[in-house]
Amino acid sequence: MERNRSNTQHEHLLHQIESSDAPMGPTIRTIYETNTETQFMDLLDNNIKAHDREIEKMCNSHYQGFIDAVTELLKVREDAKNLKNATVQTNDALQNTGARLLGRQKDVAKQRQIQANLQSGIQALSQCTPVLETFTKLQQQMDEKNYYPALKTIDLLESEYLPRMPDYNFCELLKKKIPKLRDEIKEASKKDLNEFLESILRNSAVIGEAALKQTKRQRDITFGDSYQPVSVESSNPFDVDEPDEEVSAQDLIDFSPVYRCLHIYSVLGKYEEFERYYRGERRKQSRLALTPPTHLLSNASSFRSYFNRVTGFYVIEDHVMATTRDLVTKEYLSDSWNYGVSKMRSAVGNQSSECVEPSLLLQLKTVLVLFSETMLVYGFPVKSLYELLLEISDHYTRLVMQQWKMKFHKLLETENFSPLLVESPGRLDDLLGSYPFNVDPEFEDIPFPKRLPFSASVPEIYKQVKEYIYAILKFVDDLDLSTVEKDDIVRRSTNSLLSRTLADCLATFDPHNRVGLQELVQIIVNVNLLAESCGFLEDFISNLTGTPSDHSHVVRINGSTAFKDCLTVSDAKLCRKINEKIQGFIEIASYNWELVEVKGHASGYIADLLAFLEITFVSFNSNVPLTVAQTACLSACDHLARAMMEILRDASVKFVSQGALDQFNLDLMQCEEFVARQPLEGFNEQLADAFLEVRQTLDLFLDWRWSQYFADYGQPTSPYSRVNPSTCLLLLERMRDYDKKKKTFKSVIRRSDRKKLIDTLIKQLRNLVSESFT
């Protein structure tokens, strides 16, 4: 059973080999795997033998036909040979023709390859042409510094053209070069920005000057030119010929580098980097612009250039803020402005405080006001700048006051201190036009030449005070103050000028000690007339400032208050001069203290002295104010009385006779008669009281009422209440010594009794003196 199945399988495999053209490898492998190759070979041999027998049978059956076919084949051998020869010839011709055709075919293939290459090249060039054209355009834009369009071109290359291109080498090179081009554009735009920053640093003063002039023109600022005249030498630093056409400060500079660089950095995604760089550079420039020169106030061009530069800086920053988005913000600009104002206040304030030229301060004020107005136009707060101007105003006032002090001194040095003589009506009208002097009818009736009560310096001083008011008002006029505030400043500074500067000049003026009594009298007259003119100065200031004089907040210019100290000093000087004159007469007094009998008339020095006082006080009635004259008269009498007491107490006198006291009494009586005649109005017994001590002392020695003196000593009702026991002791001792020397007595008292009496009186007086010291 098993053997039959194996034979069947081998027959199947053999049939498969015979009928199939497939590879025999799998069949043979199957035979060897089953280990039946012997059986298969036997079956194969049997099968071959069977096929041989079938072939043999077939050949036997077709042999005759084969013989016939061979016979036919031999018959056609000759024809075949001819055909062969013809075929060889045809083949040779065909080979030759084919060779030639093959050569042409190669040429055609070559040409077709060239044509295909050309088509490929044309197609590649058509693809590359936009890229190359765009790159050429990029190069041209770079050469022309059109960096922002160049960036757009780069974006176009990178986003549209290059992605569609095959992987050409030049495309790869372009892709690698694009970042470098961006960096190149970035650096080039940054270079342009730096050149722009250097340009505005150089030209910021020109831009600032244009902005200041534009503000002056638009706001029609005149800087107090309506107040004329003014003695402070000054000039408007902006009074120059200006072109008719208006050119704004922003038109003077091309801001396109900033905008280009800003756009380029924005496209590159580097906006914050650009913002930091721009602000950092501008901060450095702000420090340079705000740093003043070492001698800022050495001349007007120095501080004018400084403020032009600062103005240009902030005008540029304001324009950049207005034309860009967030590059310069309001907060950033406000911080920069606050920093700048603090720097300016410090620099200008410190240097202006050291300035000694009021004209420079006036020009500085002009520039500062215009700078403040310009900054206000651009929206910057300027309150601190006007506060700085007020500080400068105080220093300016002090400098002007010093300048006017020198003017007053110069006027007084050329003054002759004598009443002004007017020789013609025209001259009088000129004087009355410059100085408000009230002319009474009696004065008008006096024929020319007329003598005015004041000297030549009074109208000039009044004129100088008015010019001082002009000078002060010229400074404060543009300081953003109300009319009341301006009026207050002018009035206060005028009061200071009158009470400090002018009054001090008048009170202390005495070069080379040439101011005598008459000059002092004239100075007092001048001061009183100047004090009376203060009311006219009030009206003058009100007319200039527009503030009524009766305004509740107006500071009054009170002449009596302004010249109070001056009058006090002048009065003291007048009294001192009169007392010096009196002392001069006293010094030539020569008493004979051992005189036996009186001369019967007063001493010559006392007569001359009283005549001098008479003339002096009579002249006071017409010129000097009554209170001043009374003070001088009372001082003169007090000084004369003290001088006479000093004569009695003179230490050089060793002896005193009764006759000498009688002569001294005659001189005292002359003085008493002088005061009794009332040399000035307004005195009752004040002048007589000045000589009361001398009179009581002499009466005590003439009347010899010592008992009453000692009994009433210390009582205010005593007739000898002002007698000093020390003076009495001194005189009694000298009288005793005189008695010892002369040994003669005019008294009815005997010598021994008189001696005992004098000794007793001396002892009692010594007790009083010791008690008074205790």
C-alpha positions in Angstrom: 0.0 0.0 0.0 2.8 2.3 0.9 4.7 1.4 -2.2 1.8 2.2 -4.5 1.4 5.6 -2.9 5.1 6.3 -3.4 4.9 5.4 -7.1 1.9 7.6 -7.6 3.8 10.5 -6.1 6.9 9.9 -8.3 4.7 9.7 -11.4 3.2 13.0 -10.4 6.6 14.6 -10.0 7.8 13.2 -13.3 4.7 14.6 -15.1 5.3 17.9 -13.5 8.9 18.0 -14.8 7.9 17.1 -18.3 4.9 19.4 -18.6 6.1 22.5 -16.8 8.8 25.1 -17.7 9.2 26.0 -14.0 12.5 25.4 -12.2 13.1 21.8 -11.2 14.9 22.7 -8.0 11.8 22.3 -5.7 10.9 18.9 -7.3 14.4 17.5 -6.9 14.6 18.8 -3.3 11.3 17.0 -2.6 12.7 13.8 -3.9 15.9 14.1 -1.8 14.0 15.1 1.2 11.9 11.9 1.0 14.9 9.7 0.4 13.3 8.1 -2.7 15.8 9.1 -5.3 16.5 5.5 -6.3 12.9 4.7 -6.9 12.5 7.9 -8.8 15.6 7.1 -11.0 14.1 3.7 -11.8 10.8 5.3 -12.7 12.7 7.9 -14.8 14.6 5.2 -16.7 11.5 3.3 -17.5 9.8 6.4 -18.7 12.8 7.3 -21.0 12.7 3.9 -22.5 9.0 4.2 -23.1 9.6 7.5 -24.9 12.4 6.0 -27.0 10.1 3.3 -28.2 7.5 5.9 -29.1 10.1 7.9 -31.0 11.3 4.9 -32.8 7.7 4.0 -33.9 7.2 7.6 -35.1 10.4 7.6 -37.2 9.6 4.3 -38.7 6.2 5.6 -39.8 7.6 8.9 -41.3 10.9 7.7 -42.9 9.7 7.8 -46.5 8.5 11.3 -46.1 11.9 12.2 -44.7 13.6 10.7 -47.7 11.4 12.7 -50.0 12.1 15.8 -48.1 15.8 15.3 -48.4 15.5 14.8 -52.0 13.6 18.0 -52.3 16.1 19.7 -50.2 18.9 18.7 -52.5 17.0 20.0 -55.4 16.8 23.5 -53.9 20.5 23.6 -52.8 21.5 25.6 -55.9 18.7 28.0 -55.4 19.6 28.3 -51.8 23.2 29.0 -52.8 22.1 31.8 -55.1 19.7 33.1 -52.5 22.6 33.1 -50.1 24.8 35.1 -52.3 22.0 37.6 -53.0 21.3 37.7 -49.3 25.0 38.4 -48.5 25.1 41.2 -51.0 21.9 42.6 -49.7 23.2 42.3 -46.2 26.4 44.1 -47.1 24.5 46.9 -48.7 22.1 47.0 -45.7 25.1 47.0 -43.3 26.6 50.0 -45.1 23.3 51.8 -45.1 22.7 51.0 -41.5 26.2 52.2 -40.5 25.5 55.5 -42.2 22.0 55.7 -40.6 23.5 54.9 -37.2 25.9 57.8 -37.5 23.0 60.1 -38.4 21.0 58.7 -35.6 23.8 59.6 -33.1 23.9 63.1 -34.4 20.1 63.4 -34.1 20.3 62.0 -30.5 23.1 64.4 -29.7 21.1 67.3 -31.1 18.0 66.2 -29.3 20.1 66.0 -26.1 21.3 69.6 -26.7 17.8 70.7 -27.4 16.6 69.0 -24.1 19.4 70.7 -22.3 18.5 74.0 -23.7 14.9 73.5 -22.7 16.0 72.5 -19.2 18.3 75.6 -19.1 15.6 77.9 -20.3 13.2 76.5 -17.7 15.8 76.8 -15.0 16.6 80.4 -16.0 13.0 81.3 -16.0 12.8 80.0 -12.5 16.0 81.8 -11.5 15.3 85.1 -13.2 12.9 86.4 -10.6 15.3 85.5 -7.8 18.3 87.1 -9.6 16.3 90.2 -10.5 15.1 90.5 -6.9 18.6 90.0 -5.6 19.9 92.7 -8.1 17.2 95.0 -6.9 18.3 94.2 -3.3 21.9 95.1 -4.1 20.7 98.4 -5.7 18.6 99.2 -2.7 21.6 98.5 -0.4 23.8 100.7 -2.5 21.2 103.5 -2.3 20.7 103.0 1.4 17.1 102.1 1.0 17.3 99.7 3.9 13.6 99.4 4.7 12.6 98.4 1.1 15.7 96.2 1.1 14.3 94.3 4.1 11.0 93.9 2.3 12.9 92.5 -0.7 14.8 90.1 1.5 11.4 88.9 2.9 10.1 88.5 -0.6 13.2 86.4 -1.6 13.0 84.3 1.5 9.2 83.7 1.6 8.2 83.4 -2.1 11.1 82.9 -4.5 13.7 80.7 -2.8 11.2 78.1 -1.5 10.1 77.4 -5.1 13.6 77.0 -6.4 15.5 73.6 -6.8 18.5 73.1 -4.7 20.9 75.2 -6.7 24.2 76.2 -5.2 23.6 79.9 -5.6 20.2 79.5 -3.8 22.0 77.9 -0.9 24.5 80.7 -0.9 21.7 83.3 -1.0 20.0 81.5 1.9 23.2 81.7 3.9 23.8 85.3 2.9 20.3 86.6 3.9 21.1 86.7 7.7 24.3 88.5 6.9 22.4 91.0 4.8 20.0 91.6 7.6 22.9 92.2 10.0 24.5 94.5 7.4 21.2 96.5 7.0 20.9 96.7 10.8 24.5 98.0 11.2 24.1 100.4 8.2 20.9 101.8 9.6 22.5 102.0 13.0 25.4 103.9 11.5 23.0 106.3 9.8 21.3 106.7 13.2 24.6 107.5 14.9 25.3 110.1 12.2 21.9 111.6 12.8 22.6 111.7 16.5 25.9 113.4 15.9 24.3 115.8 13.6 21.6 116.8 16.0 24.2 117.1 18.8 26.1 119.6 16.6 23.0 121.4 15.4 20.8 121.4 18.5 21.8 125.0 19.2 20.7 126.0 15.7 17.4 124.1 16.1 16.9 125.6 19.6 17.5 129.1 18.3 15.0 128.7 15.5 12.4 127.4 18.0 13.0 130.3 20.4 12.7 132.9 17.6 9.6 131.2 16.3 8.0 131.5 19.8 9.1 135.1 20.1 7.5 135.8 16.7 4.3 133.9 17.3 3.7 135.3 20.8 5.0 138.8 19.9 7.2 138.9 23.0 8.9 142.3 23.5 10.7 141.7 26.9 9.6 144.9 28.6 10.7 147.2 25.8 7.8 149.4 26.6 9.5 150.5 29.8 11.9 153.1 28.8 14.3 154.6 29.7 16.5 152.3 31.7 20.1 152.8 32.7 21.1 149.2 32.9 23.0 148.5 29.7 21.3 145.5 28.1 20.3 144.2 24.7 17.8 141.8 23.5 19.8 138.7 22.4 17.0 137.9 19.8 16.8 141.4 18.2 18.2 140.3 14.9 16.9 140.4 11.4 14.8 137.4 10.7 13.6 136.1 7.4 10.0 136.8 6.4 9.2 133.2 5.7 8.6 131.1 8.8 10.6 127.9 9.0 9.9 125.7 12.0 12.7 124.2 14.0 11.7 120.7 13.0 12.1 121.6 9.3 15.8 122.3 9.9 16.7 118.6 10.4 15.9 115.4 8.5 14.4 112.8 10.9 14.2 110.0 8.3 17.3 108.1 9.7 15.4 107.7 13.0 12.2 106.5 11.2 14.2 104.1 8.9 16.2 102.7 11.8 13.0 102.3 13.8 11.2 100.5 11.0 14.2 98.3 10.3 14.6 97.3 13.9 10.9 96.7 14.1 10.9 94.4 11.0 13.9 92.6 12.4 12.1 92.1 15.8 14.7 94.3 17.5 12.5 97.2 18.6 13.3 97.0 22.3 17.0 96.9 21.4 16.6 100.0 19.3 14.6 101.8 22.0 17.3 101.1 24.6 20.0 102.2 22.3 18.3 105.4 21.2 17.3 106.4 24.8 20.8 105.6 26.1 22.5 107.8 23.5 20.0 110.6 24.0 20.6 110.4 27.7 24.3 110.9 27.1 23.5 113.8 24.8 21.2 115.3 27.4 24.0 115.4 29.9 26.3 117.1 27.4 23.5 119.6 26.5 22.7 120.3 30.2 26.3 120.7 31.3 27.0 124.5 31.2 30.3 126.0 30.4 32.6 126.9 33.2 31.9 130.6 32.8 28.3 130.5 31.8 27.7 134.2 32.6 31.0 135.5 31.2 29.1 136.9 28.3 25.6 136.8 26.7 26.6 134.5 23.8 27.7 131.8 26.3 24.4 131.4 28.1 22.4 132.1 24.9 24.2 129.2 23.2 23.6 127.0 26.3 19.8 127.6 26.3 19.7 127.2 22.5 21.3 123.8 22.9 18.9 122.7 25.7 15.9 124.0 23.7 17.1 122.1 20.6 17.4 118.9 22.6 13.9 119.0 24.0 12.3 120.2 20.7 13.8 117.2 19.0 12.7 114.8 21.7 9.1 116.3 21.5 9.1 115.9 17.7 10.3 112.3 18.0 7.6 111.6 20.6 4.9 113.1 18.3 6.0 111.2 15.2 6.8 107.8 16.6 5.0 105.3 18.8 6.4 104.7 22.2 10.0 105.4 21.2 9.9 108.6 23.4 7.0 108.3 25.8 5.5 111.1 27.9 6.8 109.5 31.1 10.3 109.2 29.7 10.3 112.8 28.4 8.9 114.1 31.7 11.6 112.4 33.7 14.2 113.8 31.3 12.7 117.3 31.6 12.6 117.1 35.4 16.3 116.1 35.4 17.1 118.9 33.0 15.3 121.5 35.1 17.1 120.5 38.2 20.4 120.7 36.4 19.6 124.1 34.9 18.4 125.5 38.3 21.6 124.3 40.0 24.0 125.5 37.3 22.3 128.8 36.4 21.4 129.6 40.0 24.9 129.1 41.3 26.6 131.0 38.5 24.1 133.8 38.4 24.7 134.3 42.2 28.3 135.0 41.3 27.5 137.4 38.5 28.3 141.1 39.2 26.9 142.6 35.9 23.2 143.5 36.1 23.1 143.8 32.3 24.1 140.2 31.9 21.4 139.1 34.4 18.9 141.1 32.4 19.9 139.4 29.2 19.9 136.1 31.0 16.3 136.8 32.1 15.3 137.6 28.5 16.7 134.3 27.4 15.2 132.4 30.3 11.8 133.8 29.8 11.8 133.0 26.1 13.1 129.6 26.9 10.3 129.0 29.4 7.7 130.3 26.9 9.1 128.0 24.2 9.1 125.0 26.5 5.5 125.8 27.5 4.5 125.8 23.9 5.8 122.3 23.6 3.9 121.2 26.7 6.7 121.2 29.3 5.9 122.6 32.9 8.0 125.7 33.6 7.0 126.7 37.1 10.4 125.9 38.4 12.0 128.1 35.8 10.0 131.1 36.9 10.9 130.4 40.5 14.5 130.4 39.3 13.9 133.8 37.6 12.5 135.2 40.9 15.7 134.1 42.7 17.8 135.7 40.0 15.5 138.8 40.3 16.6 139.2 44.0 20.3 139.0 43.0 19.6 141.4 40.1 18.0 143.8 42.5 21.0 143.7 44.8 23.4 144.3 41.9 21.3 147.2 40.5 21.1 148.7 44.0 24.9 148.5 44.2 25.1 150.1 40.8 22.8 152.9 41.9 24.8 153.3 45.1 27.8 154.2 43.0 25.7 156.6 41.0 24.5 158.3 44.1 28.0 158.5 45.4 29.1 160.0 42.1 26.3 162.6 42.3 27.2 163.5 45.8 30.9 163.8 45.0 30.1 166.5 42.5 27.6 168.2 44.8 28.4 171.6 46.3 25.6 171.4 48.9 24.2 174.8 48.2 20.7 175.9 47.2 20.2 175.6 43.4 20.2 178.9 41.6 17.8 179.1 38.6 18.6 181.9 36.2 15.8 181.6 33.6 12.1 180.4 33.4 13.1 177.7 30.9 15.6 176.2 33.3 12.9 176.3 36.1 10.4 174.6 33.9 12.9 171.8 33.1 13.6 171.3 36.8 10.0 171.2 37.7 9.3 168.8 34.9 11.9 166.3 36.2 11.3 166.9 39.9 7.9 167.4 41.6 8.5 170.6 43.6 5.5 172.6 44.8 6.0 176.2 44.0 4.2 178.6 46.3 2.9 182.0 45.0 5.5 183.9 47.0 8.3 182.0 45.2 6.7 182.9 41.8 6.8 186.6 42.7 10.6 186.4 43.2 12.5 187.7 40.2 15.1 185.7 38.4 17.6 184.4 39.3 15.7 182.4 41.9 17.2 180.2 44.6 15.5 176.9 45.2 15.7 175.2 48.6 17.3 172.0 47.4 20.7 171.6 45.8 21.5 170.3 42.3 21.7 166.7 43.3 18.0 166.4 44.4 16.4 166.4 40.8 19.2 164.1 39.6 18.6 161.7 42.6 14.9 161.7 41.9 15.6 161.0 38.2 17.9 158.1 39.2 15.3 156.6 41.4 12.8 156.6 38.5 15.4 155.0 36.3 16.0 152.4 39.1 12.2 151.7 39.0 12.4 151.3 35.2 15.3 148.9 35.7 13.5 146.7 38.2 10.3 146.7 36.3 12.1 145.8 33.1 13.3 142.6 34.8 10.0 141.6 36.5 7.7 142.5 33.7 7.9 139.1 31.9 8.1 136.8 35.0 4.5 135.5 34.7 3.4 137.7 37.6 0.1 139.6 38.2 0.1 143.4 38.2 -0.2 143.4 41.9 2.8 141.1 42.4 4.9 143.2 40.0 3.8 146.4 41.8 4.7 144.8 45.1 8.2 143.8 44.0 8.9 147.2 42.5 7.6 149.1 45.6 9.6 146.9 48.0 12.8 147.3 46.0 12.2 151.0 45.8 11.7 151.2 49.5 15.0 149.3 49.9 16.8 151.7 47.6 15.5 154.7 49.5 15.8 153.4 53.0 19.1 151.5 52.6 21.1 152.7 49.6 20.1 156.3 49.2 19.6 157.1 52.8 22.9 155.4 53.7 24.7 157.4 51.0 23.3 160.6 52.3 23.9 159.8 55.9 27.5 158.5 55.6 28.7 160.7 52.7 31.6 162.8 54.0 34.6 162.5 51.7 37.8 164.0 53.0 35.7 165.4 55.9 34.5 168.3 53.7 30.9 168.3 54.9 30.5 171.2 57.2 27.6 172.7 59.0 26.1 174.4 56.1 26.5 171.3 54.0 24.8 169.2 56.7 21.9 171.6 56.8 21.5 171.4 53.0 21.7 167.5 53.2 18.8 167.6 55.8 16.8 169.9 53.5 17.5 167.6 50.5 16.5 164.5 52.5 13.2 166.0 53.7 12.3 167.1 50.2 13.1 163.7 48.8 11.0 162.2 51.5 8.1 164.4 50.4 8.5 163.3 46.8 7.8 159.7 47.7 4.1 160.2 47.1 4.8 161.1 43.5 6.9 158.0 43.2 3.9 155.9 44.3 1.8 157.5 41.5 4.6 156.9 39.1 4.8 153.2 39.9 1.1 152.8 39.8 1.0 154.3 36.3 3.7 151.9 35.2 2.2 148.7 36.7 -1.5 149.5 36.4 -2.1 148.9 40.1 -4.1 151.7 41.8 -2.3 153.4 44.7 -5.3 152.8 47.0 -5.2 149.1 46.4 -5.5 147.2 49.7 -2.4 145.1 49.1 -0.2 147.9 47.8 3.1 148.5 49.7 3.4 152.1 50.7 6.5 154.2 49.9 6.7 156.2 53.1 9.3 158.9 52.8 9.5 159.6 56.6 10.0 155.9 57.2 12.4 155.4 54.3 14.6 158.3 55.4 14.1 157.9 59.1 17.6 156.5 59.9 19.2 158.9 57.4 17.5 161.9 59.1 18.5 160.5 62.5 22.1 160.2 61.5 22.0 163.6 59.8 20.5 165.2 62.8 23.1 163.7 65.0 25.8 164.9 62.6 24.3 168.4 62.7 24.3 168.4 66.4 27.8 167.1 66.5 29.0 169.8 64.0 27.3 172.6 66.1 28.8 171.2 69.2 32.2 171.0 67.6 31.8 174.7 66.7 30.8 175.4 70.3 33.8 173.4 71.5 36.0 175.5 69.3 34.9 178.7 71.0 35.2 177.0 74.4 38.7 176.0 73.7 39.8 179.6 73.1 38.1 180.7 76.4 40.7 182.1 78.8 39.5 182.9 82.4 41.6 184.6 85.0 40.6 182.5 88.0 42.4 184.9 90.3 40.5 187.9 89.1 39.8 190.4 92.0 37.0 192.4 90.3 34.8 191.7 87.3 35.2 193.4 84.0 31.7 194.6 83.8 30.9 192.7 80.5 30.8 189.1 79.3 33.9 187.4 77.9 34.7 187.8 74.2 34.5 184.1 73.4 30.9 183.8 74.8 29.7 186.8 72.8 31.2 185.3 69.6 29.7 181.9 70.4 26.2 183.2 71.0 26.4 185.3 67.9 27.2 182.2 65.9 24.4 180.3 67.5 22.0 183.2 66.8 22.9 183.3 63.1 22.8 179.5 62.8 19.3 179.1 64.4 17.9 182.0 62.5 18.9 180.2 59.2 17.2 177.1 60.5 13.9 178.8 60.6 13.7 179.0 56.8 15.3 175.8 55.7 15.5 173.1 58.4 12.4 171.3 59.7 11.4 172.7 63.1 11.9 169.4 64.9 15.4 169.1 63.5 16.2 172.7 64.4 14.8 172.3 67.9 16.8 169.1 68.5 20.0 170.9 67.3 19.3 174.0 69.4 18.6 171.9 72.6 21.7 169.9 71.9 23.8 173.0 71.5 22.5 174.5 74.8 23.1 171.2 76.6 26.6 171.0 75.2 27.3 174.6 76.1 26.1 174.1 79.6 28.2 171.0 80.0 31.2 172.8 78.6 30.7 175.6 81.2 30.5 173.0 84.0 33.7 171.5 82.6 35.3 174.9 82.7 34.5 175.1 86.4 35.8 171.6 87.0 38.9 172.1 84.9 41.7 170.1 86.7 44.4 172.6 85.6 42.8 175.4 87.7 44.3 175.5 91.2 42.8 178.7 92.6 39.4 180.3 92.2 38.6 183.8 93.4 35.2 185.3 94.0 35.8 187.8 91.2 36.4 185.0 88.8 33.0 183.4 89.8 31.3 186.8 89.3 32.8 187.1 85.8 31.7 183.5 85.0 28.3 184.5 86.2 28.2 187.3 83.7 28.9 184.9 80.9 26.2 182.6 82.1 23.8 185.4 82.2 24.5 186.1 78.5 23.7 182.5 77.7 20.4 182.7 79.7 19.5 185.9 77.9 20.1 184.1 74.6 17.8 181.2 75.4 15.2 183.6 76.9 14.9 185.3 73.5 13.7 182.0 72.0 16.0 181.5 69.0 13.5 178.9 67.7 9.8 178.5 68.1 8.3 175.8 70.2 10.5 176.1 73.4 9.1 176.9 76.8 11.6 176.4 79.5 13.5 173.6 78.0 16.5 175.7 76.9 16.7 177.4 80.2 16.7 174.1 82.0 19.9 173.2 80.1 21.8 175.8 82.2 20.1 175.0 85.4 22.9 173.1 87.0 25.4 175.9 86.2 23.0 178.5 87.5 22.2 176.8 90.8 25.9 176.1 91.4 26.9 179.8 90.8 23.9 181.0 92.9 25.0 178.8 95.8 28.5 180.4 95.8 27.2 183.9 95.1 24.4 183.8 97.7 26.4 181.7 100.2 23.3 179.8 101.4 24.9 176.6 102.4 22.6 175.9 105.3 19.7 175.7 103.0 21.6 173.6 100.5 22.5 171.0 103.2 19.0 171.2 104.7 17.2 170.6 101.4 19.8 168.2 99.9 18.1 165.5 97.9 14.7 167.3 97.8 13.3 167.9 94.3 11.9 171.2 95.4 15.2 172.5 96.6 16.5 175.6 94.8 19.9 173.8 94.6 18.5 170.4 93.6 20.9 170.0 90.6 24.1 171.2 92.4 26.7 168.4 92.6 28.5 168.3 96.0 31.7 167.1 94.2 31.7 170.4 92.2 31.1 172.4 95.3 33.8 170.6 97.1 36.2 171.2 94.3 35.4 175.0 94.1 35.6 175.5 97.9 39.0 173.8 98.0 40.3 176.1 95.3 38.8 179.1 97.0 40.4 178.1 100.2 43.8 177.7 98.5 43.3 181.1 96.9 42.7 182.6 100.3 45.8 181.0 101.6 47.7 182.4 98.7 46.4 186.0 98.7 45.6 186.4 102.4 43.0 189.0 101.6 39.2 188.9 101.9 36.5 190.9 100.4 33.9 189.4 102.7 32.9 191.1 105.9 33.6 187.8 107.7 36.8 187.8 109.4 39.6 185.7 108.2 39.6 183.1 110.9 35.8 182.7 110.8 35.9 182.4 107.0 38.5 179.7 107.2 36.6 177.8 109.8 33.4 178.1 107.8 35.1 176.9 104.6 36.7 174.0 106.4 33.3 173.1 107.9 31.6 173.2 104.5 34.4 171.1 102.9 34.0 168.5 105.6 30.2 168.4 105.2 30.6 168.2 101.4 33.0 165.3 101.7 30.5 163.5 103.8 27.9 164.0 101.1 30.2 162.8 98.4 31.2 159.7 100.4 27.5 159.0 101.1 26.6 159.4 97.4 29.4 156.9 96.5 28.2 154.5 99.2 
